[in-house]
């Protein structure tokens, strides 16, 4: 985790994500790259049909917004303190999701850290939050924060699983995470009651086989009954303050995403804690 990219709109939540990234960089002797994105399509009108453009010369508007962003960055850097970690800043004027992914590739980022306020109702179904869409597509690990999170407080990592034995790359990332935080893994299986006919004892035995298969160390095995995978995971995490949730995601796109969805993306939207995600290439 040497190069950490943080998309930032200077909201309170985004600044908290920058601070978390800064702590990770301090512990890993890395650097933080703060990225502010101006989506120029929003400069052209006020959203009402038949109304004139808001700006006759959008280049002037963009110049002004870049200047404002640079001032906000300096204020933020003064407030949180740069410490021993280099914090670089850049502004891009392109569509948000594509820009985050492109900059991550261009800068050889190892990790994306971003904040989320989630998405609800129809917006969640048809569009999803920005963080959810980045989680779905990012080829590198992503941390999504919802509130203040400190590296030194993380001693527990919750690993929800369907006991898939094709998650080698994801579990490799989880082990790195465990070593970095010095944490205990809490392997979690949601027994999807009443749909599942699996007894809890049988599920626990299967979890043990899963842990043995991946050579896990310093872990607990947990089976919980819940009608919803997402609700079961969020509830379990709520009982373990300071923990983070680590999940693999399928990275489905388009109609396939609408049909199959992703439990990881649902958790990102609805938890109040911090989630680590990784697109498992074998999914």
C-alpha atoms as a printed R data frame, in Angstrom:
    type eleno elety resid chain resno       x       y       z
1   ATOM     1    CA   UNK     A     1   0.000   0.000   0.000
2   ATOM     2    CA   UNK     A     2   2.629   2.452  -1.133
3   ATOM     3    CA   UNK     A     3   0.508   4.658  -3.409
4   ATOM     4    CA   UNK     A     4  -2.971   5.444  -2.147
5   ATOM     5    CA   UNK     A     5  -5.490   7.312  -4.285
6   ATOM     6    CA   UNK     A     6  -8.251   9.266  -2.536
7   ATOM     7    CA   UNK     A     7 -11.082  10.816  -4.584
8   ATOM     8    CA   UNK     A     8 -12.068  13.904  -2.596
9   ATOM     9    CA   UNK     A     9 -14.842  16.508  -2.824
10  ATOM    10    CA   UNK     A    10 -13.732  18.159   0.470
11  ATOM    11    CA   UNK     A    11 -16.884  17.100   2.310
12  ATOM    12    CA   UNK     A    12 -16.464  16.043   5.942
13  ATOM    13    CA   UNK     A    13 -16.729  12.370   4.947
14  ATOM    14    CA   UNK     A    14 -14.141  12.759   2.176
15  ATOM    15    CA   UNK     A    15 -11.676  14.475   4.512
16  ATOM    16    CA   UNK     A    16 -12.097  11.589   6.952
17  ATOM    17    CA   UNK     A    17 -11.146   9.244   4.106
18  ATOM    18    CA   UNK     A    18  -8.026  11.335   3.411
19  ATOM    19    CA   UNK     A    19  -7.043  11.111   7.084
20  ATOM    20    CA   UNK     A    20  -7.518   7.322   7.070
21  ATOM    21    CA   UNK     A    21  -5.412   7.052   3.897
22  ATOM    22    CA   UNK     A    22  -2.768   9.211   5.528
23  ATOM    23    CA   UNK     A    23  -2.592   6.851   8.518
24  ATOM    24    CA   UNK     A    24  -2.268   3.838   6.217
25  ATOM    25    CA   UNK     A    25   0.495   5.591   4.273
26  ATOM    26    CA   UNK     A    26   2.361   6.446   7.478
27  ATOM    27    CA   UNK     A    27   2.276   2.801   8.563
28  ATOM    28    CA   UNK     A    28   3.303   1.508   5.119
29  ATOM    29    CA   UNK     A    29   5.799   4.293   4.310
30  ATOM    30    CA   UNK     A    30   3.681   5.253   1.333
31  ATOM    31    CA   UNK     A    31   2.197   8.358  -0.224
32  ATOM    32    CA   UNK     A    32  -1.295   9.777  -0.655
33  ATOM    33    CA   UNK     A    33  -2.603  11.193  -3.922
34  ATOM    34    CA   UNK     A    34  -5.735  13.289  -3.442
35  ATOM    35    CA   UNK     A    35  -7.868  13.551  -6.571
36  ATOM    36    CA   UNK     A    36 -10.577  16.169  -7.055
37  ATOM    37    CA   UNK     A    37 -12.839  15.730 -10.062
38  ATOM    38    CA   UNK     A    38 -14.854  18.430 -11.795
39  ATOM    39    CA   UNK     A    39 -17.529  16.901 -13.993
40  ATOM    40    CA   UNK     A    40 -17.923  19.575 -16.670
41  ATOM    41    CA   UNK     A    41 -21.315  18.276 -17.793
42  ATOM    42    CA   UNK     A    42 -22.790  19.905 -14.690
43  ATOM    43    CA   UNK     A    43 -21.643  23.338 -15.853
44  ATOM    44    CA   UNK     A    44 -23.941  23.476 -18.860
45  ATOM    45    CA   UNK     A    45 -27.362  24.030 -17.385
46  ATOM    46    CA   UNK     A    46 -29.594  24.113 -14.343
47  ATOM    47    CA   UNK     A    47 -31.446  20.900 -15.095
48  ATOM    48    CA   UNK     A    48 -34.604  22.555 -16.492
49  ATOM    49    CA   UNK     A    49 -35.648  21.971 -20.090
50  ATOM    50    CA   UNK     A    50 -35.399  25.026 -22.327
51  ATOM    51    CA   UNK     A    51 -33.210  26.990 -19.950
52  ATOM    52    CA   UNK     A    52 -30.016  28.671 -21.231
53  ATOM    53    CA   UNK     A    53 -26.522  27.527 -20.263
54  ATOM    54    CA   UNK     A    54 -25.299  28.755 -16.923
55  ATOM    55    CA   UNK     A    55 -21.872  29.618 -18.326
56  ATOM    56    CA   UNK     A    56 -21.204  31.093 -21.752
57  ATOM    57    CA   UNK     A    57 -17.519  30.243 -21.392
58  ATOM    58    CA   UNK     A    58 -17.112  26.991 -19.476
59  ATOM    59    CA   UNK     A    59 -13.318  27.303 -19.499
60  ATOM    60    CA   UNK     A    60 -13.607  30.310 -17.178
61  ATOM    61    CA   UNK     A    61 -15.912  28.350 -14.903
62  ATOM    62    CA   UNK     A    62 -13.526  25.399 -14.827
63  ATOM    63    CA   UNK     A    63 -10.557  27.666 -14.073
64  ATOM    64    CA   UNK     A    64 -12.468  29.122 -11.152
65  ATOM    65    CA   UNK     A    65 -13.429  25.712  -9.814
66  ATOM    66    CA   UNK     A    66  -9.845  24.469 -10.072
67  ATOM    67    CA   UNK     A    67  -8.658  27.519  -8.149
68  ATOM    68    CA   UNK     A    68 -11.320  26.898  -5.481
69  ATOM    69    CA   UNK     A    69 -10.304  23.236  -5.229
70  ATOM    70    CA   UNK     A    70  -6.647  24.146  -4.751
71  ATOM    71    CA   UNK     A    71  -7.601  26.515  -1.917
72  ATOM    72    CA   UNK     A    72  -9.753  23.806  -0.307
73  ATOM    73    CA   UNK     A    73  -6.867  21.351  -0.545
74  ATOM    74    CA   UNK     A    74  -4.484  23.734   1.211
75  ATOM    75    CA   UNK     A    75  -7.077  24.329   3.951
76  ATOM    76    CA   UNK     A    76  -7.562  20.601   4.383
77  ATOM    77    CA   UNK     A    77  -3.828  19.908   4.457
78  ATOM    78    CA   UNK     A    78  -3.329  22.586   7.097
79  ATOM    79    CA   UNK     A    79  -6.182  21.174   9.165
80  ATOM    80    CA   UNK     A    80  -5.106  17.528   9.142
81  ATOM    81    CA   UNK     A    81  -1.344  18.084   8.977
82  ATOM    82    CA   UNK     A    82   0.866  16.519   6.354
83  ATOM    83    CA   UNK     A    83   3.229  14.870   8.811
84  ATOM    84    CA   UNK     A    84   5.823  12.554   7.291
85  ATOM    85    CA   UNK     A    85   3.548  11.445   4.460
86  ATOM    86    CA   UNK     A    86   3.718  13.123   1.056
87  ATOM    87    CA   UNK     A    87   0.233  14.273   0.012
88  ATOM    88    CA   UNK     A    88  -0.047  15.234  -3.636
89  ATOM    89    CA   UNK     A    89  -3.038  16.909  -5.227
90  ATOM    90    CA   UNK     A    90  -4.482  16.875  -8.718
91  ATOM    91    CA   UNK     A    91  -7.654  18.059 -10.403
92  ATOM    92    CA   UNK     A    92  -9.277  16.329 -13.373
93  ATOM    93    CA   UNK     A    93 -12.203  17.500 -15.505
94  ATOM    94    CA   UNK     A    94 -13.772  14.269 -16.694
95  ATOM    95    CA   UNK     A    95 -16.560  11.825 -15.723
96  ATOM    96    CA   UNK     A    96 -16.000  10.739 -12.136
97  ATOM    97    CA   UNK     A    97 -15.942   6.935 -12.280
98  ATOM    98    CA   UNK     A    98 -13.804   6.628 -15.399
99  ATOM    99    CA   UNK     A    99 -11.429   9.279 -14.117
100 ATOM   100    CA   UNK     A   100 -10.839   7.559 -10.771
101 ATOM   101    CA   UNK     A   101 -10.083   4.270 -12.517
102 ATOM   102    CA   UNK     A   102  -7.860   5.899 -15.150
103 ATOM   103    CA   UNK     A   103  -5.862   7.899 -12.608
104 ATOM   104    CA   UNK     A   104  -5.442   4.807 -10.417
105 ATOM   105    CA   UNK     A   105  -3.918   3.002 -13.394
106 ATOM   106    CA   UNK     A   106  -1.809   5.961 -14.489
107 ATOM   107    CA   UNK     A   107  -0.373   6.508 -11.016
108 ATOM   108    CA   UNK     A   108   0.153   2.776 -10.375
109 ATOM   109    CA   UNK     A   109  -1.983   3.063  -7.265
110 ATOM   110    CA   UNK     A   110  -2.031   0.084  -4.898
111 ATOM   111    CA   UNK     A   111  -5.195   1.129  -3.086
112 ATOM   112    CA   UNK     A   112  -8.200   3.435  -3.425
113 ATOM   113    CA   UNK     A   113  -9.656   4.969  -0.268
114 ATOM   114    CA   UNK     A   114 -12.940   6.817  -0.542
115 ATOM   115    CA   UNK     A   115 -15.949   7.835   1.502
116 ATOM   116    CA   UNK     A   116 -19.573   6.959   0.878
117 ATOM   117    CA   UNK     A   117 -22.966   8.151   1.999
118 ATOM   118    CA   UNK     A   118 -24.646   5.251   0.193
119 ATOM   119    CA   UNK     A   119 -27.572   5.214  -2.232
120 ATOM   120    CA   UNK     A   120 -31.163   4.381  -1.454
121 ATOM   121    CA   UNK     A   121 -34.344   3.322  -3.205
122 ATOM   122    CA   UNK     A   122 -34.584   3.564  -6.990
123 ATOM   123    CA   UNK     A   123 -31.285   5.411  -7.236
124 ATOM   124    CA   UNK     A   124 -29.567   2.435  -5.619
125 ATOM   125    CA   UNK     A   125 -31.256  -0.048  -7.979
126 ATOM   126    CA   UNK     A   126 -30.641   1.789 -11.242
127 ATOM   127    CA   UNK     A   127 -27.471   3.778 -10.581
128 ATOM   128    CA   UNK     A   128 -25.838   2.949  -7.264
129 ATOM   129    CA   UNK     A   129 -23.505   5.198  -5.324
130 ATOM   130    CA   UNK     A   130 -20.213   6.322  -6.831
131 ATOM   131    CA   UNK     A   131 -18.321   4.219  -4.314
132 ATOM   132    CA   UNK     A   132 -20.388   1.153  -5.231
133 ATOM   133    CA   UNK     A   133 -19.583   1.558  -8.911
134 ATOM   134    CA   UNK     A   134 -15.873   2.004  -8.216
135 ATOM   135    CA   UNK     A   135 -15.920  -1.072  -5.973
136 ATOM   136    CA   UNK     A   136 -17.503  -3.003  -8.840
137 ATOM   137    CA   UNK     A   137 -14.883  -2.020 -11.402
138 ATOM   138    CA   UNK     A   138 -11.605  -1.234  -9.634
139 ATOM   139    CA   UNK     A   139  -8.807  -3.719 -10.432
140 ATOM   140    CA   UNK     A   140  -7.122  -2.863  -7.114
141 ATOM   141    CA   UNK     A   141  -8.355  -3.053  -3.502
142 ATOM   142    CA   UNK     A   142 -10.743  -0.358  -2.314
143 ATOM   143    CA   UNK     A   143 -11.439   0.910   1.192
144 ATOM   144    CA   UNK     A   144 -14.821   2.605   1.622
145 ATOM   145    CA   UNK     A   145 -15.304   4.599   4.829
146 ATOM   146    CA   UNK     A   146 -18.561   5.919   6.254
147 ATOM   147    CA   UNK     A   147 -17.235   7.576   9.383
148 ATOM   148    CA   UNK     A   148 -13.957   8.299  11.163
149 ATOM   149    CA   UNK     A   149 -11.671   5.260  11.108
150 ATOM   150    CA   UNK     A   150  -8.208   4.985  12.658
151 ATOM   151    CA   UNK     A   151  -5.606   2.405  11.743
152 ATOM   152    CA   UNK     A   152  -4.626   1.770  15.376
153 ATOM   153    CA   UNK     A   153  -8.219   0.894  16.270
154 ATOM   154    CA   UNK     A   154  -8.491  -1.942  13.745
155 ATOM   155    CA   UNK     A   155  -7.959  -5.260  15.477
156 ATOM   156    CA   UNK     A   156 -10.763  -7.284  13.908
157 ATOM   157    CA   UNK     A   157 -11.454  -8.100  10.256
158 ATOM   158    CA   UNK     A   158 -14.795  -9.665   9.400
159 ATOM   159    CA   UNK     A   159 -14.606 -11.939   6.360
160 ATOM   160    CA   UNK     A   160 -18.081 -12.930   5.120
161 ATOM   161    CA   UNK     A   161 -17.921 -15.972   2.881
162 ATOM   162    CA   UNK     A   162 -20.004 -18.366   0.847
163 ATOM   163    CA   UNK     A   163 -17.114 -20.824   1.345
164 ATOM   164    CA   UNK     A   164 -16.038 -20.521  -2.277
165 ATOM   165    CA   UNK     A   165 -12.760 -22.316  -2.919
166 ATOM   166    CA   UNK     A   166 -11.794 -20.163  -5.927
167 ATOM   167    CA   UNK     A   167 -10.924 -17.004  -3.947
168 ATOM   168    CA   UNK     A   168  -7.170 -17.444  -3.783
169 ATOM   169    CA   UNK     A   169  -6.318 -13.883  -4.792
170 ATOM   170    CA   UNK     A   170  -8.890 -12.367  -2.456
171 ATOM   171    CA   UNK     A   171  -7.693 -14.409   0.532
172 ATOM   172    CA   UNK     A   172  -4.113 -13.432  -0.298
173 ATOM   173    CA   UNK     A   173  -5.190  -9.785   0.012
174 ATOM   174    CA   UNK     A   174  -7.009 -10.547   3.268
175 ATOM   175    CA   UNK     A   175  -3.874 -12.127   4.737
176 ATOM   176    CA   UNK     A   176  -1.856  -9.030   3.782
177 ATOM   177    CA   UNK     A   177  -4.498  -6.903   5.467
178 ATOM   178    CA   UNK     A   178  -4.410  -9.072   8.583
179 ATOM   179    CA   UNK     A   179  -0.618  -8.780   8.798
180 ATOM   180    CA   UNK     A   180  -0.736  -5.020   8.272
181 ATOM   181    CA   UNK     A   181  -3.259  -4.409  11.067
182 ATOM   182    CA   UNK     A   182  -2.152  -7.278  13.301
183 ATOM   183    CA   UNK     A   183  -5.789  -8.325  13.361
184 ATOM   184    CA   UNK     A   184  -7.899 -11.382  14.058
185 ATOM   185    CA   UNK     A   185 -10.029 -12.711  11.200
186 ATOM   186    CA   UNK     A   186 -13.666 -13.431  11.942
187 ATOM   187    CA   UNK     A   187 -14.835 -15.746   9.176
188 ATOM   188    CA   UNK     A   188 -18.590 -15.324   8.853
189 ATOM   189    CA   UNK     A   189 -21.188 -17.503   7.155
190 ATOM   190    CA   UNK     A   190 -24.766 -16.248   6.943
191 ATOM   191    CA   UNK     A   191 -27.079 -19.250   7.096
192 ATOM   192    CA   UNK     A   192 -29.802 -17.896   4.859
193 ATOM   193    CA   UNK     A   193 -32.805 -18.948   6.986
194 ATOM   194    CA   UNK     A   194 -35.476 -20.048   5.999
195 ATOM   195    CA   UNK     A   195 -34.075 -20.705   2.475
196 ATOM   196    CA   UNK     A   196 -31.137 -22.772   3.697
197 ATOM   197    CA   UNK     A   197 -31.549 -26.325   4.965
198 ATOM   198    CA   UNK     A   198 -27.970 -26.426   6.258
199 ATOM   199    CA   UNK     A   199 -27.653 -26.997  10.020
200 ATOM   200    CA   UNK     A   200 -25.395 -24.593  11.907
201 ATOM   201    CA   UNK     A   201 -23.098 -27.419  13.027
202 ATOM   202    CA   UNK     A   202 -22.654 -28.525   9.424
203 ATOM   203    CA   UNK     A   203 -21.948 -24.945   8.368
204 ATOM   204    CA   UNK     A   204 -19.338 -24.586  11.117
205 ATOM   205    CA   UNK     A   205 -17.599 -27.772   9.969
206 ATOM   206    CA   UNK     A   206 -17.553 -26.456   6.399
207 ATOM   207    CA   UNK     A   207 -16.108 -23.156   7.627
208 ATOM   208    CA   UNK     A   208 -13.308 -25.068   9.329
209 ATOM   209    CA   UNK     A   209 -12.540 -26.841   6.056
210 ATOM   210    CA   UNK     A   210 -12.560 -23.446   4.311
211 ATOM   211    CA   UNK     A   211 -10.097 -22.013   6.861
212 ATOM   212    CA   UNK     A   212  -7.851 -25.068   6.496
213 ATOM   213    CA   UNK     A   213  -7.965 -24.882   2.696
214 ATOM   214    CA   UNK     A   214  -6.686 -21.287   2.733
215 ATOM   215    CA   UNK     A   215  -4.251 -21.883   5.627
216 ATOM   216    CA   UNK     A   216  -5.809 -19.145   7.731
217 ATOM   217    CA   UNK     A   217  -4.262 -18.213  11.073
218 ATOM   218    CA   UNK     A   218  -5.623 -16.315  14.073
219 ATOM   219    CA   UNK     A   219  -9.285 -16.608  13.224
220 ATOM   220    CA   UNK     A   220 -12.713 -17.347  14.651
221 ATOM   221    CA   UNK     A   221 -15.539 -19.191  12.906
222 ATOM   222    CA   UNK     A   222 -19.007 -17.668  13.018
223 ATOM   223    CA   UNK     A   223 -22.387 -18.825  11.724
224 ATOM   224    CA   UNK     A   224 -25.389 -16.526  11.934
225 ATOM   225    CA   UNK     A   225 -28.959 -17.057  10.778
226 ATOM   226    CA   UNK     A   226 -30.587 -14.254   8.817
227 ATOM   227    CA   UNK     A   227 -33.005 -14.019   5.894
228 ATOM   228    CA   UNK     A   228 -30.726 -11.466   4.208
229 ATOM   229    CA   UNK     A   229 -26.984 -11.930   3.649
230 ATOM   230    CA   UNK     A   230 -26.430  -8.180   3.716
231 ATOM   231    CA   UNK     A   231 -28.419  -7.606   6.919
232 ATOM   232    CA   UNK     A   232 -26.663 -10.495   8.634
233 ATOM   233    CA   UNK     A   233 -23.223  -9.114   7.769
234 ATOM   234    CA   UNK     A   234 -24.070  -5.544   8.768
235 ATOM   235    CA   UNK     A   235 -25.609  -6.695  12.053
236 ATOM   236    CA   UNK     A   236 -22.585  -8.861  12.915
237 ATOM   237    CA   UNK     A   237 -20.230  -5.950  12.193
238 ATOM   238    CA   UNK     A   238 -22.306  -3.571  14.319
239 ATOM   239    CA   UNK     A   239 -21.573  -5.764  17.330
240 ATOM   240    CA   UNK     A   240 -17.824  -5.424  16.815
241 ATOM   241    CA   UNK     A   241 -16.949  -1.698  17.028
242 ATOM   242    CA   UNK     A   242 -13.795  -0.649  15.207
243 ATOM   243    CA   UNK     A   243 -13.806  -3.708  12.968
244 ATOM   244    CA   UNK     A   244 -13.642  -3.626   9.190
245 ATOM   245    CA   UNK     A   245 -15.417  -5.879   6.705
246 ATOM   246    CA   UNK     A   246 -13.356  -7.518   3.936
247 ATOM   247    CA   UNK     A   247 -15.283  -8.853   0.943
248 ATOM   248    CA   UNK     A   248 -14.686 -10.008  -2.599
249 ATOM   249    CA   UNK     A   249 -17.008  -8.763  -5.303
250 ATOM   250    CA   UNK     A   250 -17.965 -10.160  -8.690
251 ATOM   251    CA   UNK     A   251 -17.509  -6.986 -10.705
252 ATOM   252    CA   UNK     A   252 -20.624  -7.670 -12.782
253 ATOM   253    CA   UNK     A   253 -21.507  -4.997 -15.344
254 ATOM   254    CA   UNK     A   254 -24.684  -3.920 -17.155
255 ATOM   255    CA   UNK     A   255 -27.672  -6.261 -17.212
256 ATOM   256    CA   UNK     A   256 -25.667  -8.984 -15.486
257 ATOM   257    CA   UNK     A   257 -25.241  -6.680 -12.498
258 ATOM   258    CA   UNK     A   258 -28.967  -5.909 -12.408
259 ATOM   259    CA   UNK     A   259 -29.799  -9.622 -12.454
260 ATOM   260    CA   UNK     A   260 -27.133 -10.889 -10.067
261 ATOM   261    CA   UNK     A   261 -26.079  -7.865  -8.052
262 ATOM   262    CA   UNK     A   262 -23.397  -8.092  -5.398
263 ATOM   263    CA   UNK     A   263 -23.656  -8.589  -1.650
264 ATOM   264    CA   UNK     A   264 -20.401  -6.634  -1.240
265 ATOM   265    CA   UNK     A   265 -21.846  -3.599  -2.999
266 ATOM   266    CA   UNK     A   266 -25.011  -3.804  -0.893
267 ATOM   267    CA   UNK     A   267 -22.919  -3.893   2.267
268 ATOM   268    CA   UNK     A   268 -20.873  -0.904   1.075
269 ATOM   269    CA   UNK     A   269 -24.109   1.036   0.649
270 ATOM   270    CA   UNK     A   270 -25.748   0.113   3.938
271 ATOM   271    CA   UNK     A   271 -23.115  -0.387   6.615
272 ATOM   272    CA   UNK     A   272 -21.919   2.489   8.792
273 ATOM   273    CA   UNK     A   273 -18.446   1.010   9.126
274 ATOM   274    CA   UNK     A   274 -15.445   0.556   6.850
275 ATOM   275    CA   UNK     A   275 -15.388  -1.993   4.041
276 ATOM   276    CA   UNK     A   276 -12.408  -3.404   2.143
277 ATOM   277    CA   UNK     A   277 -13.262  -4.864  -1.261
278 ATOM   278    CA   UNK     A   278 -11.385  -6.707  -3.952
279 ATOM   279    CA   UNK     A   279 -12.674  -7.842  -7.338
280 ATOM   280    CA   UNK     A   280 -11.807 -11.516  -7.449
281 ATOM   281    CA   UNK     A   281 -10.708 -12.125 -11.065
282 ATOM   282    CA   UNK     A   282 -11.881 -15.715 -10.932
283 ATOM   283    CA   UNK     A   283 -15.490 -14.680 -10.210
